[in-house]
Amino acid sequence: MKLYFAPGACSLSPHIVLREAGHNFELEQVNNAEKKTKSGKDYWTVNGKGQVPVLELDNGHKLTEGPVVVQYLADQKPAAGLIPPAGTMERYRVQEWLNFTTSELHKSFGPIFRPTTPDEFKKISKENLAKRFDWLDKQLAGKQYLMGDTFTVADAYLFTILRWSERVKLDLSKWTNITAYMQRVQARPKVQEAMKAEGLIAA
Ligand SMILES: N[C@@H](CCC(=O)N[C@@H](CS)C(=O)NCC(=O)O)C(=O)O
């Protein structure tokens, strides 16, 4: 299968999961501003939404929406233990985290990155994120990962999105549990591999 990604974008989450699960995969880099892939393809023909990530399966089917893509990838390799089985309460907990990350965090960052967004809107978005971080920091107290001692797809996604805080000058150091969590996730060998492959840290 093939993952269409842009370095450091939300596609880092399925990229981490591909490696953590032990999938065979290819990567194709997308220039999100120009909507072109590295091999010169018009990205609109890959994804009509114009967004990464896209997971292209070996049968040609394409799957979009990061929180869904990571569940698919983890379900294909249950032995990797990256997601609890469907129908269990633990699975709904992971989905609860994925939904929180997508709706409360991920989509709050977009307008802050955009140069055309009025400063007042950016300020309010950052204040809202800070409120979510206050709550999140309490949830992480005494825990290695969101689900306890086990790393799941929800951690791959949350880590990917929280990484953007630095870019918008939201200093995470006051949230000590979040800061420790970020270091813990980043230290995982497969996370390091994914970040190196995307050029986010030195190879
Ligand atoms: N709902 C989508 C959102 C994906 C998304 O926001 N992708 C961003 C990068 S993090 C993107 O490709 N933005 C470019 C654009 O919208 O033109 C998902 O969760 O996968």
The ligand as a MOL file (V3000), in Angstrom:
LIG
                    3D

  0  0  0     0  0            999 V3000
M  V30 BEGIN CTAB
M  V30 COUNTS 20 19 0 0 0
M  V30 BEGIN ATOM
M  V30 1 N -10.3920 15.5470 7.8670 0
M  V30 2 C -9.0940 15.2570 7.3050 0
M  V30 3 C -8.2650 16.5180 7.3750 0
M  V30 4 C -6.9160 16.3410 6.7460 0
M  V30 5 C -6.1390 17.6420 6.7520 0
M  V30 6 O -6.5140 18.6160 7.4240 0
M  V30 7 N -5.0310 17.6200 6.0200 0
M  V30 8 C -4.2210 18.8120 5.8850 0
M  V30 9 C -2.7910 18.5640 6.3840 0
M  V30 10 S -2.7500 18.2580 8.1320 0
M  V30 11 C -4.1350 19.1720 4.4360 0
M  V30 12 O -3.8440 18.3280 3.6060 0
M  V30 13 N -4.3770 20.4530 4.1340 0
M  V30 14 C -4.2530 20.9780 2.8100 0
M  V30 15 C -5.5110 21.5700 2.3150 0
M  V30 16 O -6.5500 21.4570 2.9860 0
M  V30 17 O -5.4660 22.1620 1.2370 0
M  V30 18 C -8.4000 14.1320 8.0730 0
M  V30 19 O -8.6020 14.0480 9.2940 0
M  V30 20 O -7.6670 13.3430 7.4650 0
M  V30 END ATOM
M  V30 BEGIN BOND
M  V30 1 1 1 2
M  V30 2 1 2 3
M  V30 3 1 2 18
M  V30 4 1 3 4
M  V30 5 1 4 5
M  V30 6 2 5 6
M  V30 7 1 5 7
M  V30 8 1 7 8
M  V30 9 1 8 9
M  V30 10 1 8 11
M  V30 11 1 9 10
M  V30 12 2 11 12
M  V30 13 1 11 13
M  V30 14 1 13 14
M  V30 15 1 14 15
M  V30 16 2 15 16
M  V30 17 1 15 17
M  V30 18 2 18 19
M  V30 19 1 18 20
M  V30 END BOND
M  V30 END CTAB
M  END
